[in-house]
Amino acid sequence: MNNNILIVDDDTELTDLLVQYLEPEGFHVVCVHDGESAVKKALNQAFDAIILDVMLPKLNGFEVLKAIREHLQTPVLMLTARGDDIDRIVGLEIGADDYLPKPCNPRELVARLRAILRRTQKIPTQRPIIEHQGILVDCSKRLATHNNEPMDLTNAEFNILEMLIKSPGQAFSKEELTEYALGRKYTAYDRSIDVHISNLRNKLGDNQAGEPLVKTVRGFGYMFNA
C-alpha cells in the first residue's frame, strides 16, 4: 500500500521534481502551493506524512503547522533555509517531527520520510503499558496520560518518552535518542533532540520533589528521573 504524502511548497519546479522522484519510490503525492490550501487539504484528506516549507504565501509554514497540530498528529517534515537554525528550532517547538535544509537531496528526503514513517507505523503487537510517577504510556496504542489526563504529544515526543520511561534512571545518549525517536543518525550541532526534550519537559512538569521528570546528563544525554 502506497503512503500518501502531502507536499506544501510554492516552488512548483521543486514540487514537480519531488513528485518525479517520490512516486517511483512508492509514494502517492499531492502538492499544494500556499498555506491556506495546505491547511484545508491536510484537514480534509488523510495523509501519512506532510512535507512543509517554511516560506509560503497566505499562511507561512509555522502557521500551517500550528493549524494542523490543533487537530492532527500527522508526521511533518519541515523544509528550512540552509543554516537558518531559528526556523528549525521554531518548527520543532511547534510540533514538527524533523527538518531538512533546502536545497535538499531527494534521496535524503526519501530516507527521512521512510524513517518518520517507520517510527509511526510500527505494528502494535504485544507492546507493554508502562506506568511511572503518574505517567502511563500505552506503547501499543501510542497513548500517554499524566495523572489520568491525556497528553498531547507529537510522534517524536512520544518516542522519546517511551524510550526513557522504559528504563528509569538509565541515561541515554543524544545519539541513541535521535536514532530511536527520529529514525536517523545524530549529527554534530543538531539540536532536534534538545528541542523535543524541552517540549516534552514542559508537558510533563516536575516530580513530587520539584525536579524535572526528564533529567539532563551533562555532556551525554538525558534520563527519566527515577
Backbone as ProteinMPNN parsed JSONL, in Angstrom:
{"seq_chain_A": "MNNNILIVDDDTELTDLLVQYLEPEGFHVVCVHDGESAVKKALNQAFDAIILDVMLPKLNGFEVLKAIREHLQTPVLMLTARGDDIDRIVGLEIGADDYLPKPCNPRELVARLRAILRRTQKIPTQRPIIEHQGILVDCSKRLATHNNEPMDLTNAEFNILEMLIKSPGQAFSKEELTEYALGRKYTAYDRSIDVHISNLRNKLGDNQAGEPLVKTVRGFGYMFNA", "coords_chain_A": {"N_chain_A": [[0.842, -1.193, 0.0], [0.636, 2.167, -0.929], [2.138, 5.03, 0.599], [0.494, 8.011, 1.473], [1.415, 11.241, 0.698], [1.647, 14.65, 1.488], [2.833, 17.461, -0.098], [3.927, 20.689, 0.544], [4.738, 23.535, -0.904], [5.752, 26.526, -2.457], [7.331, 26.562, -4.643], [7.055, 25.477, -7.667], [8.607, 24.101, -9.509], [10.313, 22.666, -7.862], [8.465, 21.044, -6.46], [7.437, 19.529, -8.582], [9.742, 18.132, -9.281], [10.161, 16.647, -6.93], [7.876, 15.054, -6.907], [8.34, 13.496, -9.196], [10.465, 12.06, -8.257], [9.588, 10.829, -5.885], [7.256, 9.288, -6.449], [8.025, 6.954, -8.023], [9.277, 5.679, -5.953], [7.3, 4.597, -4.486], [5.466, 6.257, -3.237], [2.39, 8.042, -2.942], [1.647, 11.167, -4.084], [0.492, 14.394, -3.247], [0.274, 17.782, -4.116], [0.332, 21.127, -2.893], [0.384, 24.74, -3.004], [0.284, 26.942, -1.344], [-0.244, 28.318, 1.976], [-2.926, 28.382, 3.02], [-4.319, 26.589, 1.374], [-2.934, 24.328, 2.07], [-3.656, 23.822, 4.77], [-6.424, 23.319, 4.482], [-6.364, 21.062, 2.797], [-4.907, 19.209, 4.342], [-6.599, 18.832, 6.523], [-8.809, 17.703, 5.43], [-8.235, 15.458, 4.026], [-6.736, 12.268, 4.254], [-3.403, 11.836, 5.192], [-0.203, 10.236, 5.29], [2.152, 11.473, 5.888], [3.542, 14.811, 5.948], [5.244, 17.118, 3.948], [6.62, 20.15, 4.501], [7.186, 23.44, 3.613], [8.787, 26.367, 4.968], [8.613, 29.063, 4.063], [5.887, 30.409, 2.688], [3.134, 31.58, 0.658], [0.206, 33.43, 1.803], [-0.401, 31.808, 4.277], [2.296, 31.195, 6.456], [4.716, 28.486, 6.86], [4.926, 27.875, 9.616], [2.51, 28.816, 10.657], [0.762, 27.159, 9.294], [1.534, 24.682, 10.346], [0.863, 25.016, 13.072], [-1.943, 25.217, 12.829], [-2.559, 22.682, 11.803], [-1.674, 21.032, 13.901], [-3.529, 21.53, 15.857], [-5.514, 19.77, 15.362], [-4.529, 17.361, 14.292], [-2.023, 14.744, 14.432], [-0.369, 14.112, 12.365], [2.69, 13.101, 10.919], [5.206, 15.564, 10.33], [7.554, 16.847, 8.154], [9.718, 19.426, 7.999], [10.866, 21.854, 5.666], [13.606, 23.905, 5.599], [15.5, 26.974, 5.241], [18.901, 26.612, 4.415], [21.165, 26.594, 7.084], [19.585, 28.191, 8.669], [19.021, 28.261, 11.736], [17.15, 29.222, 13.568], [14.598, 29.002, 12.35], [14.442, 26.22, 12.204], [14.438, 25.433, 14.903], [12.14, 26.747, 15.861], [10.181, 25.46, 14.309], [10.384, 22.799, 15.271], [9.675, 23.239, 17.921], [7.013, 23.968, 17.645], [5.919, 21.63, 16.756], [6.879, 20.046, 14.657], [8.132, 16.994, 13.265], [10.626, 16.477, 12.213], [13.32, 18.06, 10.382], [14.615, 19.362, 7.286], [17.236, 20.862, 5.579], [17.061, 23.244, 2.87], [18.707, 23.797, -0.291], [17.636, 20.407, -0.789], [18.762, 17.025, -0.97], [17.048, 14.762, -2.949], [17.22, 11.997, -2.397], [17.987, 11.932, 0.269], [15.751, 13.112, 1.366], [13.796, 11.155, 0.864], [14.837, 9.154, 2.501], [14.565, 10.346, 5.042], [11.766, 10.587, 5.149], [11.005, 7.864, 5.088], [12.137, 7.054, 7.492], [10.647, 8.548, 9.372], [8.104, 7.465, 8.875], [8.522, 4.79, 9.548], [8.771, 5.012, 12.303], [6.221, 5.747, 13.05], [4.442, 3.915, 12.109], [4.632, 1.42, 13.224], [3.862, -2.0, 13.843], [1.538, -2.705, 16.272], [2.169, -5.01, 18.314], [1.8, -6.837, 21.142], [3.026, -4.906, 22.819], [4.197, -3.136, 25.681], [2.342, -1.701, 28.521], [3.297, 0.992, 30.385], [3.854, 2.37, 33.572], [4.733, 5.089, 35.587], [5.489, 7.265, 38.141], [3.008, 8.649, 37.975], [2.667, 8.823, 35.273], [1.392, 7.235, 32.487], [2.074, 5.074, 29.876], [0.954, 3.754, 26.969], [2.231, 1.631, 24.893], [1.422, 0.186, 22.671], [-0.949, 1.379, 21.699], [0.04, 3.861, 21.406], [-0.433, 5.977, 23.203], [-0.468, 8.355, 25.856], [-0.84, 9.229, 29.286], [-1.021, 11.667, 31.915], [-1.24, 11.806, 35.257], [-3.778, 10.733, 34.883], [-4.793, 12.335, 32.884], [-5.115, 12.867, 29.405], [-2.23, 13.139, 27.32], [-1.003, 15.433, 24.962], [0.987, 14.635, 22.635], [3.617, 14.941, 20.226], [4.724, 12.755, 17.55], [7.5, 12.357, 17.743], [7.995, 13.2, 20.385], [6.516, 11.312, 21.818], [7.973, 8.982, 21.176], [10.427, 9.542, 22.407], [9.656, 9.732, 25.124], [8.702, 7.123, 25.489], [11.068, 5.602, 25.203], [12.664, 6.577, 27.335], [11.088, 6.175, 29.677], [10.868, 3.479, 29.874], [13.18, 2.656, 31.06], [13.807, 3.843, 33.791], [16.056, 6.08, 35.367], [18.197, 5.309, 33.841], [20.678, 6.545, 31.73], [20.491, 7.912, 28.477], [22.165, 8.449, 25.435], [22.408, 11.328, 23.235], [22.76, 10.431, 20.679], [21.619, 7.849, 20.744], [18.963, 8.49, 21.376], [18.211, 10.104, 19.203], [18.37, 8.284, 17.086], [16.432, 6.419, 17.876], [14.069, 7.942, 18.284], [13.799, 9.623, 16.05], [14.658, 8.139, 13.947], [17.037, 8.38, 12.556], [20.562, 9.17, 12.092], [22.434, 10.882, 14.606], [23.834, 14.108, 14.266], [26.608, 16.376, 14.515], [26.027, 19.475, 16.152], [23.316, 19.29, 15.8], [20.276, 20.143, 17.018], [17.848, 18.984, 17.355], [16.888, 16.88, 19.079], [17.28, 18.076, 21.577], [15.414, 20.168, 21.469], [12.994, 18.764, 21.193], [13.047, 17.386, 23.64], [12.886, 19.554, 25.412], [10.287, 20.481, 24.831], [8.85, 18.21, 25.643], [9.459, 18.118, 28.371], [8.129, 20.433, 29.264], [5.52, 19.606, 29.0], [5.39, 17.445, 30.727], [6.144, 18.394, 33.248], [7.234, 18.63, 36.705], [8.517, 16.224, 39.156], [7.355, 14.956, 42.385], [9.241, 15.923, 44.073], [9.886, 18.284, 43.005], [11.634, 18.266, 40.891], [12.712, 18.096, 37.446], [11.054, 15.683, 35.408], [12.318, 14.607, 33.236], [15.645, 14.363, 33.071], [18.687, 16.135, 32.568], [21.728, 14.754, 31.524], [24.707, 15.85, 31.855], [26.772, 16.641, 29.127], [26.252, 14.273, 27.883], [23.505, 13.123, 27.556], [20.146, 12.3, 28.2], [17.847, 11.307, 30.844], [15.148, 9.461, 32.407], [13.872, 10.665, 35.338], [14.294, 8.851, 38.092]], "CA_chain_A": [[0.0, 0.0, 0.0], [1.435, 3.384, -1.012], [1.937, 6.074, 1.594], [0.015, 9.28, 0.933], [2.275, 12.333, 1.149], [1.28, 15.998, 1.072], [3.959, 18.392, -0.217], [3.483, 22.08, 0.573], [5.858, 24.4, -1.291], [5.328, 27.397, -3.558], [8.268, 26.362, -5.75], [6.433, 24.404, -8.452], [9.645, 23.274, -10.121], [10.77, 21.731, -6.833], [7.441, 20.033, -6.181], [7.404, 18.614, -9.726], [10.921, 17.272, -9.163], [9.955, 15.711, -5.833], [6.869, 14.084, -7.352], [9.008, 12.582, -10.125], [11.376, 11.207, -7.505], [8.904, 10.081, -4.833], [6.257, 8.316, -6.914], [8.635, 5.649, -8.312], [9.695, 5.07, -4.682], [6.135, 4.001, -3.856], [4.64, 7.242, -2.548], [1.366, 8.778, -3.678], [1.966, 12.541, -3.701], [-0.411, 15.513, -3.545], [1.004, 19.044, -3.916], [-0.345, 22.421, -2.842], [1.428, 25.747, -3.133], [0.134, 28.053, -0.406], [-0.57, 27.852, 3.315], [-4.352, 28.159, 3.228], [-4.663, 25.33, 0.7], [-2.307, 23.241, 2.826], [-4.486, 23.52, 5.94], [-7.668, 22.701, 4.008], [-6.081, 19.73, 2.273], [-4.475, 18.342, 5.444], [-7.718, 18.549, 7.42], [-9.914, 17.057, 4.713], [-7.772, 14.254, 3.342], [-5.806, 11.541, 5.123], [-2.025, 11.711, 4.718], [0.703, 9.543, 6.198], [3.177, 12.443, 6.28], [3.467, 16.097, 5.25], [6.495, 17.849, 3.733], [6.116, 21.516, 4.637], [8.164, 24.521, 3.528], [8.529, 27.474, 5.898], [8.232, 30.276, 3.344], [4.72, 30.149, 1.852], [2.158, 32.671, 0.596], [-1.077, 33.386, 2.539], [-0.004, 31.406, 5.622], [3.622, 30.593, 6.396], [4.774, 27.1, 7.302], [4.676, 27.775, 11.045], [1.07, 28.983, 10.854], [0.15, 25.919, 8.807], [1.823, 23.621, 11.319], [0.022, 25.261, 14.254], [-3.329, 24.884, 12.49], [-2.658, 21.224, 11.677], [-1.469, 20.409, 15.205], [-4.737, 21.682, 16.667], [-6.446, 18.696, 15.028], [-3.885, 16.138, 13.817], [-0.621, 14.466, 14.757], [0.292, 13.607, 11.158], [4.108, 13.48, 10.917], [5.548, 16.702, 9.481], [8.964, 17.114, 7.865], [9.781, 20.815, 7.544], [11.978, 22.278, 4.833], [14.048, 25.218, 6.057], [16.672, 27.504, 4.555], [20.146, 26.063, 4.953], [21.833, 27.432, 8.054], [18.638, 29.002, 9.44], [18.737, 27.481, 12.932], [15.951, 29.714, 14.251], [13.438, 28.361, 11.73], [14.412, 24.805, 12.576], [14.055, 25.312, 16.313], [10.734, 27.142, 15.979], [9.373, 24.385, 13.742], [10.367, 21.67, 16.203], [8.917, 23.641, 19.11], [5.581, 23.979, 17.317], [5.447, 20.257, 16.64], [7.421, 19.289, 13.524], [8.828, 15.771, 13.661], [12.019, 16.585, 11.786], [13.511, 19.118, 9.393], [15.642, 19.135, 6.28], [17.574, 22.151, 4.966], [16.991, 23.396, 1.406], [18.201, 22.737, -1.169], [17.841, 19.088, -0.218], [18.963, 15.9, -1.869], [15.833, 13.934, -2.929], [17.462, 10.702, -1.769], [17.946, 12.132, 1.718], [14.359, 13.368, 1.729], [13.136, 9.848, 0.906], [15.33, 8.452, 3.689], [13.934, 10.966, 6.208], [10.358, 10.194, 5.125], [10.886, 6.459, 5.484], [12.461, 6.975, 8.915], [9.481, 9.032, 10.108], [7.004, 6.514, 8.725], [8.842, 3.592, 10.336], [8.525, 5.279, 13.708], [4.801, 5.991, 13.319], [3.603, 2.852, 11.559], [5.01, 0.131, 13.779], [2.745, -2.902, 14.141], [1.431, -2.737, 17.733], [1.974, -6.376, 18.783], [2.282, -7.185, 22.475], [3.901, -3.884, 23.396], [3.745, -3.001, 27.072], [1.831, -0.484, 29.131], [4.276, 1.349, 31.413], [3.383, 3.429, 34.465], [5.788, 5.547, 36.487], [5.309, 8.623, 38.676], [1.786, 9.273, 37.478], [2.64, 8.817, 33.808], [1.088, 5.931, 31.907], [2.374, 5.031, 28.448], [0.481, 2.559, 26.271], [3.121, 1.589, 23.727], [0.71, -0.362, 21.526], [-1.879, 2.384, 21.178], [0.781, 5.128, 21.305], [-1.142, 6.964, 24.0], [0.139, 8.626, 27.155], [-1.608, 10.068, 30.203], [-0.293, 12.203, 33.064], [-2.254, 11.933, 36.305], [-5.048, 10.33, 34.246], [-5.175, 13.284, 31.845], [-4.423, 12.562, 28.148], [-1.148, 14.033, 26.921], [-0.971, 15.745, 23.533], [2.399, 14.502, 22.271], [3.972, 14.667, 18.837], [5.297, 11.424, 17.38], [8.869, 12.346, 18.274], [7.921, 13.293, 21.842], [6.086, 10.01, 22.327], [9.081, 8.041, 21.043], [11.413, 9.849, 23.443], [9.092, 9.333, 26.414], [8.665, 5.658, 25.526], [12.42, 5.085, 25.422], [13.168, 6.953, 28.656], [10.299, 5.649, 30.793], [11.093, 2.029, 29.965], [14.378, 2.416, 31.876], [14.016, 4.994, 34.678], [17.385, 6.148, 35.972], [19.247, 4.98, 32.867], [20.981, 7.659, 30.829], [20.589, 7.613, 27.053], [22.893, 9.491, 24.714], [21.662, 12.01, 22.169], [22.832, 9.564, 19.504], [20.618, 6.789, 20.904], [17.631, 9.079, 21.326], [17.938, 10.541, 17.832], [18.122, 7.116, 16.247], [15.167, 5.78, 18.268], [12.913, 8.835, 18.168], [13.69, 10.231, 14.724], [14.984, 7.151, 12.93], [18.206, 8.775, 11.772], [21.785, 9.361, 12.857], [22.697, 12.193, 15.207], [24.963, 14.825, 13.691], [27.104, 17.483, 15.337], [25.274, 20.741, 16.104], [21.892, 19.013, 15.585], [19.576, 20.417, 18.275], [16.479, 18.46, 17.28], [16.529, 16.15, 20.288], [17.191, 19.032, 22.684], [14.148, 20.897, 21.366], [11.921, 17.813, 21.511], [13.114, 17.154, 25.09], [12.362, 20.761, 26.061], [8.83, 20.441, 24.687], [8.333, 17.111, 26.466], [9.561, 18.557, 29.772], [7.058, 21.389, 29.547], [4.257, 18.872, 29.091], [5.449, 16.524, 31.857], [6.308, 19.093, 34.519], [8.211, 18.111, 37.661], [8.062, 15.177, 40.062], [6.905, 15.456, 43.68], [10.368, 16.611, 44.706], [10.123, 19.539, 42.298], [12.694, 18.084, 39.9], [12.188, 17.701, 36.13], [10.941, 14.244, 35.198], [13.384, 14.263, 32.295], [16.847, 14.981, 33.633], [19.85, 16.254, 31.689], [23.003, 14.161, 31.929], [25.582, 16.82, 31.208], [27.788, 16.135, 28.214], [25.921, 12.938, 27.373], [22.154, 12.991, 27.017], [19.013, 12.503, 29.094], [17.314, 10.131, 31.523], [13.915, 9.66, 33.148], [14.276, 10.834, 36.73], [13.712, 7.798, 38.923]], "C_chain_A": [[0.88, 1.246, 0.0], [1.12, 4.325, 0.138], [1.503, 7.36, 0.903], [0.798, 10.429, 1.549], [1.737, 13.647, 0.606], [2.538, 16.855, 1.057], [3.405, 19.803, -0.301], [4.689, 22.974, 0.306], [5.402, 25.244, -2.478], [6.259, 27.325, -4.76], [7.759, 25.18, -6.584], [7.465, 23.521, -9.146], [10.152, 22.242, -9.122], [9.727, 20.655, -6.57], [7.321, 19.04, -7.332], [8.563, 17.621, -9.655], [10.712, 16.221, -8.074], [8.916, 14.652, -6.19], [7.518, 13.041, -8.262], [9.919, 11.608, -9.379], [10.627, 10.293, -6.53], [7.965, 8.999, -5.359], [6.873, 6.975, -7.324], [9.127, 4.919, -7.052], [8.501, 4.507, -3.903], [5.261, 4.952, -3.073], [3.576, 7.797, -3.486], [1.416, 10.221, -3.189], [0.882, 13.509, -4.155], [0.354, 16.794, -3.223], [0.042, 20.216, -3.809], [0.735, 23.485, -2.679], [1.227, 26.987, -2.273], [-0.388, 27.514, 0.919], [-2.031, 27.555, 3.544], [-4.793, 26.843, 2.592], [-4.107, 24.135, 1.467], [-3.165, 22.836, 4.013], [-5.763, 22.811, 5.509], [-7.425, 21.264, 3.56], [-5.736, 18.761, 3.408], [-5.634, 17.93, 6.339], [-8.848, 17.781, 6.745], [-9.512, 15.796, 3.949], [-6.722, 13.584, 4.214], [-4.431, 11.417, 4.467], [-1.193, 10.991, 5.773], [1.831, 10.452, 6.674], [3.015, 13.697, 5.419], [4.874, 16.683, 5.155], [6.115, 19.321, 3.606], [7.25, 22.536, 4.588], [7.794, 25.624, 4.503], [7.975, 28.683, 5.164], [7.116, 29.967, 2.353], [3.862, 31.405, 1.758], [0.91, 32.363, 1.421], [-0.875, 33.003, 4.009], [1.389, 30.824, 5.534], [3.601, 29.191, 7.001], [4.498, 26.917, 8.784], [3.18, 27.897, 11.347], [0.315, 27.733, 10.39], [0.33, 24.8, 9.83], [0.978, 23.783, 12.579], [-1.424, 24.847, 13.994], [-3.522, 23.373, 12.396], [-2.59, 20.558, 13.052], [-2.661, 20.596, 16.15], [-5.694, 20.509, 16.463], [-5.765, 17.352, 14.772], [-2.471, 16.0, 14.341], [0.086, 13.811, 13.57], [1.759, 14.028, 11.174], [4.401, 14.588, 9.911], [7.062, 16.83, 9.388], [9.04, 18.517, 7.286], [11.025, 21.053, 6.701], [12.339, 23.7, 5.236], [15.259, 25.667, 5.242], [17.929, 26.969, 5.225], [20.795, 27.062, 5.907], [20.903, 28.274, 8.911], [18.189, 28.213, 10.669], [17.457, 27.924, 13.626], [14.705, 29.058, 13.682], [13.32, 26.901, 12.15], [13.906, 24.63, 14.0], [12.589, 25.667, 16.496], [9.827, 26.032, 15.454], [9.262, 23.19, 14.675], [9.562, 22.005, 17.449], [7.412, 23.609, 18.851], [5.044, 22.563, 17.161], [5.895, 19.506, 15.409], [8.159, 18.062, 14.041], [10.307, 15.816, 13.295], [12.101, 17.72, 10.78], [14.606, 18.708, 8.421], [15.962, 20.477, 5.635], [17.458, 22.109, 3.449], [18.248, 24.113, 0.926], [18.542, 21.36, -0.622], [18.036, 18.056, -1.322], [17.708, 15.017, -1.819], [16.024, 12.582, -2.265], [17.436, 10.816, -0.25], [16.518, 12.381, 2.178], [13.583, 12.056, 1.821], [13.551, 9.09, 2.166], [14.685, 9.012, 4.954], [12.455, 10.571, 6.297], [10.188, 8.756, 5.615], [11.176, 6.298, 6.977], [11.276, 7.421, 9.763], [8.351, 8.018, 10.054], [7.264, 5.22, 9.488], [8.491, 3.8, 11.8], [7.038, 5.363, 14.026], [3.889, 4.877, 12.825], [4.025, 1.473, 12.039], [3.758, -0.708, 14.073], [2.663, -3.076, 15.663], [1.145, -4.139, 18.273], [2.634, -6.549, 20.149], [3.279, -6.169, 23.036], [3.335, -3.462, 24.738], [3.034, -1.694, 27.369], [2.728, -0.192, 30.33], [3.709, 2.48, 32.256], [4.484, 3.789, 35.444], [5.518, 7.001, 36.862], [4.112, 9.355, 38.054], [1.665, 9.321, 35.972], [2.382, 7.388, 33.329], [1.298, 6.014, 30.402], [1.904, 3.693, 27.892], [1.23, 2.495, 24.943], [2.426, 1.044, 22.489], [-0.193, 0.681, 20.874], [-1.217, 3.74, 20.96], [0.001, 6.263, 21.97], [-0.429, 7.142, 25.333], [-0.798, 9.496, 27.977], [-0.706, 10.513, 31.342], [-1.317, 12.53, 34.135], [-3.661, 11.756, 35.733], [-5.564, 11.314, 33.206], [-4.426, 12.953, 30.557], [-3.357, 13.609, 27.827], [-1.165, 14.212, 25.404], [0.492, 15.784, 23.1], [2.552, 14.348, 20.763], [4.554, 13.259, 18.762], [6.695, 11.335, 17.981], [8.863, 12.379, 19.794], [7.489, 11.967, 22.448], [7.236, 9.009, 22.279], [10.128, 8.264, 22.129], [10.917, 9.391, 24.802], [9.084, 7.817, 26.555], [10.046, 5.092, 25.846], [12.894, 5.354, 26.849], [12.423, 6.247, 29.79], [10.428, 4.137, 30.933], [12.256, 1.703, 30.892], [14.645, 3.614, 32.772], [15.398, 4.943, 35.333], [18.515, 5.791, 35.035], [19.429, 6.136, 31.908], [21.091, 7.153, 29.394], [21.279, 8.78, 26.358], [21.992, 10.153, 23.681], [21.67, 11.172, 20.896], [21.756, 8.481, 19.571], [19.201, 7.337, 20.767], [17.254, 9.521, 19.918], [17.597, 9.351, 16.948], [16.768, 6.475, 16.578], [13.968, 6.664, 17.956], [12.699, 9.364, 16.768], [14.048, 9.275, 13.599], [16.148, 7.531, 12.047], [19.393, 8.985, 12.693], [21.866, 10.779, 13.42], [23.914, 12.816, 14.538], [25.358, 15.98, 14.598], [26.278, 18.737, 15.078], [23.782, 20.533, 15.798], [21.174, 19.173, 16.927], [18.168, 19.83, 18.316], [16.061, 17.777, 18.576], [16.391, 17.098, 21.472], [15.864, 19.778, 22.668], [12.972, 19.982, 21.703], [11.877, 17.524, 23.021], [12.54, 18.342, 25.838], [10.838, 20.797, 25.997], [8.215, 19.375, 25.592], [8.376, 17.483, 27.943], [8.42, 19.505, 30.153], [5.724, 20.683, 29.733], [4.221, 17.942, 30.311], [5.476, 17.247, 33.201], [7.35, 18.413, 35.395], [7.626, 16.951, 38.465], [7.694, 15.788, 41.42], [7.999, 16.199, 44.43], [10.681, 17.94, 44.024], [11.238, 19.477, 41.279], [12.074, 17.7, 38.555], [12.13, 16.188, 35.991], [11.945, 13.744, 34.176], [14.615, 15.061, 32.689], [17.967, 15.015, 32.607], [21.049, 15.56, 32.307], [24.077, 14.932, 31.169], [26.658, 16.152, 30.35], [27.462, 14.794, 27.603], [24.542, 12.888, 26.741], [21.107, 13.233, 28.083], [18.59, 11.192, 29.729], [15.974, 10.489, 32.16], [14.258, 9.621, 34.621], [13.554, 9.824, 37.61], [13.534, 8.263, 40.357]], "O_chain_A": [[1.774, 1.37, 0.837], [-0.021, 4.409, 0.594], [2.067, 7.751, -0.118], [0.843, 10.577, 2.77], [1.412, 13.757, -0.576], [3.23, 16.969, 2.068], [2.525, 20.086, -1.113], [5.549, 23.152, 1.168], [4.747, 24.742, -3.392], [6.004, 27.96, -5.783], [8.005, 24.022, -6.245], [7.229, 22.33, -9.349], [10.394, 21.089, -9.477], [10.068, 19.476, -6.468], [7.125, 17.847, -7.102], [8.397, 16.433, -9.929], [11.04, 15.05, -8.263], [9.059, 13.487, -5.819], [7.273, 11.843, -8.114], [10.119, 10.474, -9.815], [10.985, 9.127, -6.367], [7.884, 7.914, -4.784], [6.299, 5.935, -7.004], [9.362, 3.711, -7.073], [8.666, 4.0, -2.793], [4.397, 4.511, -2.315], [3.826, 7.998, -4.674], [1.244, 10.472, -1.996], [0.416, 13.454, -5.293], [1.008, 16.886, -2.184], [-0.944, 20.29, -4.542], [1.857, 23.186, -2.272], [1.928, 27.983, -2.454], [-0.908, 26.4, 0.986], [-2.357, 26.567, 4.203], [-5.544, 26.076, 3.193], [-4.722, 23.07, 1.511], [-3.383, 21.647, 4.245], [-6.144, 21.806, 6.109], [-8.187, 20.36, 3.902], [-6.217, 17.628, 3.43], [-5.657, 16.813, 6.857], [-9.742, 17.268, 7.418], [-10.344, 15.151, 3.31], [-5.908, 14.262, 4.842], [-4.311, 10.954, 3.332], [-1.435, 11.113, 6.974], [2.402, 10.229, 7.742], [2.443, 13.661, 4.33], [5.603, 16.74, 6.145], [5.37, 19.694, 2.7], [8.161, 22.504, 5.416], [6.62, 25.8, 4.829], [6.979, 29.268, 5.59], [7.348, 29.348, 1.314], [3.86, 32.216, 2.684], [0.599, 31.205, 1.7], [-1.157, 33.81, 4.895], [1.661, 30.032, 4.632], [2.601, 28.764, 7.578], [3.902, 25.916, 9.181], [2.648, 27.171, 12.187], [-0.652, 27.31, 11.024], [-0.61, 24.067, 10.137], [0.438, 22.805, 13.096], [-2.054, 24.205, 14.835], [-4.534, 22.845, 12.857], [-3.351, 19.634, 13.337], [-2.775, 19.88, 17.145], [-6.58, 20.276, 17.285], [-6.368, 16.306, 15.012], [-1.804, 16.986, 14.654], [1.031, 13.044, 13.753], [2.054, 15.198, 11.419], [3.91, 14.559, 8.783], [7.76, 16.911, 10.399], [8.496, 18.78, 6.213], [12.097, 20.521, 6.986], [11.492, 24.593, 5.22], [15.951, 24.852, 4.633], [18.006, 26.885, 6.45], [20.953, 28.236, 5.573], [21.367, 29.0, 9.79], [17.132, 27.582, 10.665], [16.751, 27.101, 14.209], [13.844, 28.605, 14.436], [12.223, 26.41, 12.419], [13.053, 23.785, 14.269], [11.867, 24.968, 17.207], [8.821, 25.701, 16.081], [8.18, 22.632, 14.853], [8.847, 21.153, 17.977], [6.632, 23.263, 19.738], [3.863, 22.312, 17.4], [5.363, 18.433, 15.121], [8.741, 18.088, 15.126], [11.141, 15.249, 14.001], [11.081, 18.277, 10.373], [15.414, 17.823, 8.704], [15.049, 21.17, 5.185], [17.719, 21.083, 2.82], [18.8, 24.944, 1.648], [19.616, 21.164, -0.054], [17.543, 18.202, -2.441], [17.337, 14.562, -0.737], [15.101, 12.066, -1.635], [16.935, 9.929, 0.441], [16.114, 11.922, 3.246], [12.799, 11.864, 2.75], [12.72, 8.46, 2.819], [14.299, 8.251, 5.841], [11.952, 10.259, 7.377], [9.331, 8.472, 6.452], [10.531, 5.495, 7.651], [10.93, 6.769, 10.748], [7.711, 7.741, 11.068], [6.331, 4.616, 10.018], [7.981, 2.896, 12.462], [6.632, 5.082, 15.154], [2.688, 4.895, 13.096], [3.807, 0.475, 11.351], [2.73, -0.18, 14.499], [3.62, -3.547, 16.278], [0.011, -4.435, 18.649], [3.851, -6.426, 20.294], [4.269, -6.55, 23.661], [2.117, -3.433, 24.914], [3.1, -0.729, 26.607], [2.897, -1.048, 31.198], [3.15, 3.438, 31.723], [5.094, 2.914, 36.058], [5.341, 7.856, 35.994], [4.205, 10.52, 37.666], [0.664, 9.808, 35.445], [3.078, 6.454, 33.727], [0.771, 6.906, 29.737], [2.392, 2.636, 28.29], [0.905, 3.21, 23.995], [2.796, 1.398, 21.369], [-0.197, 0.842, 19.653], [-1.823, 4.655, 20.403], [-0.198, 7.336, 21.4], [0.144, 6.195, 25.872], [-1.465, 10.384, 27.447], [0.253, 9.826, 31.693], [-2.157, 13.413, 33.958], [-4.587, 12.504, 36.045], [-6.67, 11.14, 32.696], [-3.209, 12.773, 30.598], [-3.559, 14.806, 28.036], [-1.325, 13.245, 24.659], [1.152, 16.82, 23.184], [1.73, 13.712, 20.104], [4.842, 12.644, 19.789], [7.032, 10.356, 18.647], [9.639, 11.666, 20.43], [8.027, 11.543, 23.471], [7.452, 8.269, 23.239], [10.654, 7.31, 22.702], [11.649, 8.744, 25.552], [9.418, 7.286, 27.614], [10.168, 4.193, 26.677], [13.457, 4.472, 27.498], [13.039, 5.777, 30.746], [10.132, 3.579, 31.99], [12.32, 0.607, 31.45], [15.613, 4.339, 32.546], [15.843, 3.891, 35.792], [19.682, 5.952, 35.39], [18.463, 6.648, 31.342], [21.696, 6.114, 29.128], [21.012, 9.945, 26.655], [20.953, 9.612, 23.303], [20.711, 11.194, 20.124], [21.065, 8.223, 18.586], [18.347, 6.727, 20.124], [16.115, 9.337, 19.488], [16.653, 9.401, 16.158], [16.045, 6.041, 15.681], [12.965, 6.189, 17.424], [11.56, 9.538, 16.333], [13.778, 9.556, 12.431], [16.248, 7.063, 10.912], [19.256, 8.979, 13.916], [21.424, 11.741, 12.792], [24.904, 12.134, 14.273], [24.537, 16.496, 15.356], [25.885, 19.023, 13.947], [23.063, 21.504, 15.561], [21.437, 18.421, 17.866], [17.386, 20.146, 19.213], [14.992, 18.067, 19.112], [15.482, 16.941, 22.286], [15.256, 19.999, 23.716], [12.056, 20.386, 22.419], [10.799, 17.429, 23.607], [11.787, 18.166, 26.796], [10.176, 21.105, 26.989], [7.187, 19.607, 26.228], [7.436, 17.196, 28.684], [7.828, 19.386, 31.225], [4.893, 21.115, 30.533], [3.152, 17.682, 30.863], [4.9, 16.769, 34.179], [8.233, 17.711, 34.901], [6.417, 16.72, 38.462], [7.723, 17.008, 41.577], [7.718, 17.007, 45.315], [11.619, 18.639, 44.409], [11.74, 20.513, 40.843], [11.029, 17.051, 38.521], [13.052, 15.488, 36.409], [12.377, 12.593, 34.236], [14.613, 16.291, 32.641], [18.176, 14.053, 31.868], [21.349, 15.759, 33.485], [24.317, 14.687, 29.986], [27.35, 15.233, 30.787], [28.282, 14.222, 26.884], [24.409, 12.642, 25.542], [21.155, 14.238, 28.792], [18.917, 10.111, 29.24], [15.691, 11.658, 32.421], [14.862, 8.662, 35.101], [12.35, 9.934, 37.842], [13.055, 7.502, 41.198]]}, "name": "protein", "num_of_chains": 1, "seq": "MNNNILIVDDDTELTDLLVQYLEPEGFHVVCVHDGESAVKKALNQAFDAIILDVMLPKLNGFEVLKAIREHLQTPVLMLTARGDDIDRIVGLEIGADDYLPKPCNPRELVARLRAILRRTQKIPTQRPIIEHQGILVDCSKRLATHNNEPMDLTNAEFNILEMLIKSPGQAFSKEELTEYALGRKYTAYDRSIDVHISNLRNKLGDNQAGEPLVKTVRGFGYMFNA"}
